[in-house]
Amino acid sequence: MKIFIYILIFIAIGLMIYNATMLDFDNLFEGDSSIAAISILAAACAIVLLLILKTSITIKKKSK
């Protein structure tokens, strides 16, 4: 499970980098740039949720 979480985190980071290349800073919230910005935020949320899951698993192991 630990390796799977790290793989998902790296995939989310890769998606953030890919979507950052698609941003148009002159028109940030228009067209494909708005989709890229939303995707970057979604990937960041996924990373936060995966880190919370990883922390909860370590707490569960220590409490047993």
Biopython code that builds the backbone (N, CA, C, O; Angstrom):
import numpy as np
from Bio.PDB.StructureBuilder import StructureBuilder

atoms = [
    (1, "MET", "N", (0.826, -1.193, 0.000)),
    (1, "MET", "CA", (0.000, 0.000, 0.000)),
    (1, "MET", "C", (0.871, 1.258, 0.000)),
    (1, "MET", "O", (0.541, 2.267, -0.623)),
    (2, "LYS", "N", (1.986, 1.166, 0.714)),
    (2, "LYS", "CA", (2.870, 2.321, 0.819)),
    (2, "LYS", "C", (3.458, 2.697, -0.547)),
    (2, "LYS", "O", (3.522, 3.874, -0.899)),
    (3, "ILE", "N", (3.875, 1.706, -1.296)),
    (3, "ILE", "CA", (4.447, 1.956, -2.622)),
    (3, "ILE", "C", (3.380, 2.496, -3.569)),
    (3, "ILE", "O", (3.652, 3.384, -4.376)),
    (4, "PHE", "N", (2.151, 1.951, -3.468)),
    (4, "PHE", "CA", (1.046, 2.407, -4.306)),
    (4, "PHE", "C", (0.732, 3.886, -4.055)),
    (4, "PHE", "O", (0.446, 4.631, -4.992)),
    (5, "ILE", "N", (0.787, 4.304, -2.791)),
    (5, "ILE", "CA", (0.540, 5.712, -2.466)),
    (5, "ILE", "C", (1.625, 6.595, -3.074)),
    (5, "ILE", "O", (1.325, 7.656, -3.621)),
    (6, "TYR", "N", (2.884, 6.164, -2.982)),
    (6, "TYR", "CA", (3.969, 6.945, -3.573)),
    (6, "TYR", "C", (3.843, 7.026, -5.091)),
    (6, "TYR", "O", (4.128, 8.066, -5.684)),
    (7, "ILE", "N", (3.419, 5.937, -5.718)),
    (7, "ILE", "CA", (3.222, 5.956, -7.173)),
    (7, "ILE", "C", (2.142, 6.965, -7.551)),
    (7, "ILE", "O", (2.306, 7.731, -8.500)),
    (8, "LEU", "N", (1.039, 6.963, -6.807)),
    (8, "LEU", "CA", (-0.036, 7.917, -7.085)),
    (8, "LEU", "C", (0.403, 9.363, -6.858)),
    (8, "LEU", "O", (-0.013, 10.260, -7.591)),
    (9, "ILE", "N", (1.235, 9.588, -5.853)),
    (9, "ILE", "CA", (1.754, 10.940, -5.611)),
    (9, "ILE", "C", (2.628, 11.391, -6.774)),
    (9, "ILE", "O", (2.529, 12.535, -7.218)),
    (10, "PHE", "N", (3.482, 10.501, -7.268)),
    (10, "PHE", "CA", (4.341, 10.862, -8.398)),
    (10, "PHE", "C", (3.527, 11.108, -9.670)),
    (10, "PHE", "O", (3.864, 11.985, -10.464)),
    (11, "ILE", "N", (2.460, 10.337, -9.862)),
    (11, "ILE", "CA", (1.589, 10.571, -11.013)),
    (11, "ILE", "C", (0.923, 11.938, -10.901)),
    (11, "ILE", "O", (0.825, 12.665, -11.889)),
    (12, "ALA", "N", (0.466, 12.290, -9.703)),
    (12, "ALA", "CA", (-0.166, 13.598, -9.502)),
    (12, "ALA", "C", (0.829, 14.732, -9.733)),
    (12, "ALA", "O", (0.476, 15.762, -10.306)),
    (13, "ILE", "N", (2.053, 14.547, -9.295)),
    (13, "ILE", "CA", (3.085, 15.566, -9.534)),
    (13, "ILE", "C", (3.353, 15.702, -11.031)),
    (13, "ILE", "O", (3.520, 16.809, -11.542)),
    (14, "GLY", "N", (3.394, 14.570, -11.723)),
    (14, "GLY", "CA", (3.584, 14.598, -13.171)),
    (14, "GLY", "C", (2.453, 15.328, -13.877)),
    (14, "GLY", "O", (2.696, 16.098, -14.806)),
    (15, "LEU", "N", (1.219, 15.094, -13.442)),
    (15, "LEU", "CA", (0.083, 15.801, -14.021)),
    (15, "LEU", "C", (0.151, 17.300, -13.744)),
    (15, "LEU", "O", (-0.219, 18.111, -14.593)),
    (16, "MET", "N", (0.623, 17.663, -12.559)),
    (16, "MET", "CA", (0.769, 19.088, -12.248)),
    (16, "MET", "C", (1.791, 19.739, -13.172)),
    (16, "MET", "O", (1.568, 20.840, -13.674)),
    (17, "ILE", "N", (2.901, 19.064, -13.395)),
    (17, "ILE", "CA", (3.942, 19.618, -14.266)),
    (17, "ILE", "C", (3.442, 19.720, -15.701)),
    (17, "ILE", "O", (3.679, 20.721, -16.377)),
    (18, "TYR", "N", (2.747, 18.675, -16.168)),
    (18, "TYR", "CA", (2.212, 18.706, -17.528)),
    (18, "TYR", "C", (1.212, 19.844, -17.704)),
    (18, "TYR", "O", (1.257, 20.564, -18.702)),
    (19, "ASN", "N", (0.321, 20.005, -16.749)),
    (19, "ASN", "CA", (-0.686, 21.058, -16.853)),
    (19, "ASN", "C", (-0.079, 22.449, -16.670)),
    (19, "ASN", "O", (-0.616, 23.431, -17.182)),
    (20, "ALA", "N", (1.024, 22.535, -15.953)),
    (20, "ALA", "CA", (1.689, 23.833, -15.814)),
    (20, "ALA", "C", (2.274, 24.287, -17.143)),
    (20, "ALA", "O", (2.390, 25.487, -17.394)),
    (21, "THR", "N", (2.641, 23.338, -17.993)),
    (21, "THR", "CA", (3.164, 23.716, -19.305)),
    (21, "THR", "C", (2.056, 24.203, -20.234)),
    (21, "THR", "O", (2.329, 24.882, -21.224)),
    (22, "MET", "N", (0.813, 23.862, -19.923)),
    (22, "MET", "CA", (-0.305, 24.260, -20.769)),
    (22, "MET", "C", (-0.919, 25.598, -20.347)),
    (22, "MET", "O", (-1.842, 26.087, -20.999)),
    (23, "LEU", "N", (-0.418, 26.187, -19.270)),
    (23, "LEU", "CA", (-0.958, 27.459, -18.795)),
    (23, "LEU", "C", (-0.536, 28.610, -19.704)),
    (23, "LEU", "O", (0.608, 28.678, -20.153)),
    (24, "ASP", "N", (-1.466, 29.498, -19.962)),
    (24, "ASP", "CA", (-1.185, 30.735, -20.682)),
    (24, "ASP", "C", (-1.360, 31.862, -19.670)),
    (24, "ASP", "O", (-2.484, 32.192, -19.292)),
    (25, "PHE", "N", (-0.257, 32.448, -19.236)),
    (25, "PHE", "CA", (-0.316, 33.415, -18.150)),
    (25, "PHE", "C", (-0.934, 34.749, -18.567)),
    (25, "PHE", "O", (-1.289, 35.555, -17.708)),
    (26, "ASP", "N", (-1.064, 34.989, -19.846)),
    (26, "ASP", "CA", (-1.738, 36.211, -20.290)),
    (26, "ASP", "C", (-3.254, 36.083, -20.127)),
    (26, "ASP", "O", (-3.919, 37.044, -19.740)),
    (27, "ASN", "N", (-3.793, 34.917, -20.415)),
    (27, "ASN", "CA", (-5.225, 34.653, -20.258)),
    (27, "ASN", "C", (-5.379, 33.416, -19.388)),
    (27, "ASN", "O", (-5.653, 32.323, -19.884)),
    (28, "LEU", "N", (-5.202, 33.599, -18.096)),
    (28, "LEU", "CA", (-5.113, 32.460, -17.186)),
    (28, "LEU", "C", (-6.433, 31.713, -17.035)),
    (28, "LEU", "O", (-6.428, 30.493, -16.870)),
    (29, "PHE", "N", (-7.553, 32.409, -17.087)),
    (29, "PHE", "CA", (-8.839, 31.752, -16.857)),
    (29, "PHE", "C", (-9.706, 31.701, -18.103)),
    (29, "PHE", "O", (-10.928, 31.827, -18.020)),
    (30, "GLU", "N", (-9.076, 31.517, -19.256)),
    (30, "GLU", "CA", (-9.815, 31.410, -20.510)),
    (30, "GLU", "C", (-9.318, 30.202, -21.300)),
    (30, "GLU", "O", (-8.115, 29.960, -21.388)),
    (31, "GLY", "N", (-10.255, 29.450, -21.871)),
    (31, "GLY", "CA", (-9.911, 28.339, -22.754)),
    (31, "GLY", "C", (-9.241, 27.189, -22.053)),
    (31, "GLY", "O", (-9.619, 26.804, -20.947)),
    (32, "ASP", "N", (-8.223, 26.638, -22.721)),
    (32, "ASP", "CA", (-7.505, 25.479, -22.177)),
    (32, "ASP", "C", (-6.717, 25.823, -20.923)),
    (32, "ASP", "O", (-6.412, 24.942, -20.119)),
    (33, "SER", "N", (-6.392, 27.076, -20.755)),
    (33, "SER", "CA", (-5.626, 27.480, -19.587)),
    (33, "SER", "C", (-6.448, 27.325, -18.309)),
    (33, "SER", "O", (-5.898, 26.990, -17.260)),
    (34, "SER", "N", (-7.739, 27.561, -18.384)),
    (34, "SER", "CA", (-8.571, 27.401, -17.190)),
    (34, "SER", "C", (-8.690, 25.920, -16.817)),
    (34, "SER", "O", (-8.709, 25.576, -15.635)),
    (35, "ILE", "N", (-8.769, 25.055, -17.814)),
    (35, "ILE", "CA", (-8.824, 23.617, -17.545)),
    (35, "ILE", "C", (-7.516, 23.152, -16.911)),
    (35, "ILE", "O", (-7.525, 22.322, -16.002)),
    (36, "ALA", "N", (-6.403, 23.682, -17.385)),
    (36, "ALA", "CA", (-5.101, 23.326, -16.812)),
    (36, "ALA", "C", (-4.990, 23.810, -15.371)),
    (36, "ALA", "O", (-4.445, 23.103, -14.523)),
    (37, "ALA", "N", (-5.503, 25.009, -15.082)),
    (37, "ALA", "CA", (-5.447, 25.532, -13.716)),
    (37, "ALA", "C", (-6.298, 24.695, -12.771)),
    (37, "ALA", "O", (-5.892, 24.415, -11.644)),
    (38, "ILE", "N", (-7.472, 24.299, -13.231)),
    (38, "ILE", "CA", (-8.335, 23.447, -12.411)),
    (38, "ILE", "C", (-7.688, 22.084, -12.203)),
    (38, "ILE", "O", (-7.787, 21.513, -11.117)),
    (39, "SER", "N", (-7.033, 21.562, -13.217)),
    (39, "SER", "CA", (-6.364, 20.264, -13.097)),
    (39, "SER", "C", (-5.194, 20.330, -12.128)),
    (39, "SER", "O", (-4.936, 19.369, -11.404)),
    (40, "ILE", "N", (-4.494, 21.438, -12.107)),
    (40, "ILE", "CA", (-3.395, 21.602, -11.158)),
    (40, "ILE", "C", (-3.930, 21.609, -9.733)),
    (40, "ILE", "O", (-3.348, 20.984, -8.847)),
    (41, "LEU", "N", (-5.034, 22.312, -9.509)),
    (41, "LEU", "CA", (-5.635, 22.326, -8.171)),
    (41, "LEU", "C", (-6.149, 20.947, -7.778)),
    (41, "LEU", "O", (-6.017, 20.545, -6.621)),
    (42, "ALA", "N", (-6.730, 20.222, -8.720)),
    (42, "ALA", "CA", (-7.220, 18.871, -8.428)),
    (42, "ALA", "C", (-6.071, 17.929, -8.075)),
    (42, "ALA", "O", (-6.199, 17.112, -7.164)),
    (43, "ALA", "N", (-4.961, 18.037, -8.783)),
    (43, "ALA", "CA", (-3.802, 17.198, -8.488)),
    (43, "ALA", "C", (-3.211, 17.549, -7.125)),
    (43, "ALA", "O", (-2.762, 16.666, -6.393)),
    (44, "ALA", "N", (-3.211, 18.832, -6.787)),
    (44, "ALA", "CA", (-2.706, 19.244, -5.474)),
    (44, "ALA", "C", (-3.602, 18.696, -4.361)),
    (44, "ALA", "O", (-3.107, 18.264, -3.320)),
    (45, "CYS", "N", (-4.912, 18.714, -4.580)),
    (45, "CYS", "CA", (-5.838, 18.139, -3.596)),
    (45, "CYS", "C", (-5.625, 16.641, -3.453)),
    (45, "CYS", "O", (-5.689, 16.107, -2.346)),
    (46, "ALA", "N", (-5.375, 15.963, -4.559)),
    (46, "ALA", "CA", (-5.120, 14.522, -4.515)),
    (46, "ALA", "C", (-3.852, 14.222, -3.724)),
    (46, "ALA", "O", (-3.806, 13.250, -2.970)),
    (47, "ILE", "N", (-2.838, 15.041, -3.892)),
    (47, "ILE", "CA", (-1.588, 14.838, -3.142)),
    (47, "ILE", "C", (-1.831, 15.017, -1.653)),
    (47, "ILE", "O", (-1.343, 14.230, -0.842)),
    (48, "VAL", "N", (-2.583, 16.051, -1.290)),
    (48, "VAL", "CA", (-2.884, 16.292, 0.130)),
    (48, "VAL", "C", (-3.665, 15.117, 0.709)),
    (48, "VAL", "O", (-3.364, 14.661, 1.812)),
    (49, "LEU", "N", (-4.661, 14.624, -0.020)),
    (49, "LEU", "CA", (-5.448, 13.495, 0.470)),
    (49, "LEU", "C", (-4.602, 12.234, 0.608)),
    (49, "LEU", "O", (-4.778, 11.479, 1.564)),
    (50, "LEU", "N", (-3.693, 11.995, -0.323)),
    (50, "LEU", "CA", (-2.820, 10.829, -0.227)),
    (50, "LEU", "C", (-1.858, 10.937, 0.949)),
    (50, "LEU", "O", (-1.554, 9.936, 1.598)),
    (51, "LEU", "N", (-1.381, 12.138, 1.226)),
    (51, "LEU", "CA", (-0.501, 12.323, 2.386)),
    (51, "LEU", "C", (-1.265, 12.132, 3.692)),
    (51, "LEU", "O", (-0.718, 11.601, 4.658)),
    (52, "ILE", "N", (-2.521, 12.561, 3.727)),
    (52, "ILE", "CA", (-3.354, 12.323, 4.913)),
    (52, "ILE", "C", (-3.576, 10.826, 5.097)),
    (52, "ILE", "O", (-3.513, 10.323, 6.219)),
    (53, "LEU", "N", (-3.837, 10.106, 3.997)),
    (53, "LEU", "CA", (-4.010, 8.655, 4.069)),
    (53, "LEU", "C", (-2.751, 7.973, 4.579)),
    (53, "LEU", "O", (-2.823, 7.067, 5.408)),
    (54, "LYS", "N", (-1.601, 8.406, 4.085)),
    (54, "LYS", "CA", (-0.324, 7.827, 4.522)),
    (54, "LYS", "C", (-0.100, 8.073, 6.018)),
    (54, "LYS", "O", (0.359, 7.187, 6.738)),
    (55, "THR", "N", (-0.426, 9.270, 6.472)),
    (55, "THR", "CA", (-0.268, 9.594, 7.884)),
    (55, "THR", "C", (-1.218, 8.777, 8.748)),
    (55, "THR", "O", (-0.835, 8.303, 9.817)),
    (56, "SER", "N", (-2.450, 8.611, 8.291)),
    (56, "SER", "CA", (-3.408, 7.830, 9.078)),
    (56, "SER", "C", (-3.012, 6.364, 9.165)),
    (56, "SER", "O", (-3.239, 5.720, 10.190)),
    (57, "ILE", "N", (-2.423, 5.833, 8.101)),
    (57, "ILE", "CA", (-1.964, 4.440, 8.150)),
    (57, "ILE", "C", (-0.825, 4.279, 9.141)),
    (57, "ILE", "O", (-0.779, 3.290, 9.873)),
    (58, "THR", "N", (0.107, 5.247, 9.176)),
    (58, "THR", "CA", (1.209, 5.148, 10.141)),
    (58, "THR", "C", (0.696, 5.300, 11.574)),
    (58, "THR", "O", (1.213, 4.641, 12.476)),
    (59, "ILE", "N", (-0.294, 6.142, 11.803)),
    (59, "ILE", "CA", (-0.870, 6.291, 13.140)),
    (59, "ILE", "C", (-1.568, 4.998, 13.553)),
    (59, "ILE", "O", (-1.475, 4.578, 14.707)),
    (60, "LYS", "N", (-2.268, 4.370, 12.607)),
    (60, "LYS", "CA", (-2.967, 3.118, 12.899)),
    (60, "LYS", "C", (-1.978, 2.016, 13.263)),
    (60, "LYS", "O", (-2.241, 1.214, 14.159)),
    (61, "LYS", "N", (-0.826, 1.974, 12.560)),
    (61, "LYS", "CA", (0.180, 0.963, 12.860)),
    (61, "LYS", "C", (0.798, 1.191, 14.230)),
    (61, "LYS", "O", (1.083, 0.232, 14.948)),
    (62, "LYS", "N", (1.011, 2.463, 14.603)),
    (62, "LYS", "CA", (1.630, 2.757, 15.896)),
    (62, "LYS", "C", (0.672, 2.537, 17.053)),
    (62, "LYS", "O", (1.111, 2.243, 18.165)),
    (63, "SER", "N", (-0.622, 2.671, 16.817)),
    (63, "SER", "CA", (-1.576, 2.485, 17.910)),
    (63, "SER", "C", (-1.807, 1.013, 18.218)),
    (63, "SER", "O", (-2.274, 0.684, 19.308)),
    (64, "LYS", "N", (-1.494, 0.124, 17.288)),
    (64, "LYS", "CA", (-1.672, -1.322, 17.534)),
    (64, "LYS", "C", (-0.524, -1.895, 18.263)),
    (64, "LYS", "O", (-0.510, -3.092, 18.550)),
]
sb = StructureBuilder()
sb.init_structure("model")
sb.init_model(0)
sb.init_chain("A")
sb.init_seg("    ")
for serial, (resi, resn, name, xyz) in enumerate(atoms, 1):
    if name == "N":
        sb.init_residue(resn, " ", resi, " ")
    sb.init_atom(name, np.array(xyz, "f"), 0.0, 1.0, " ", f" {name:<3s}", serial, name[0])
structure = sb.get_structure()
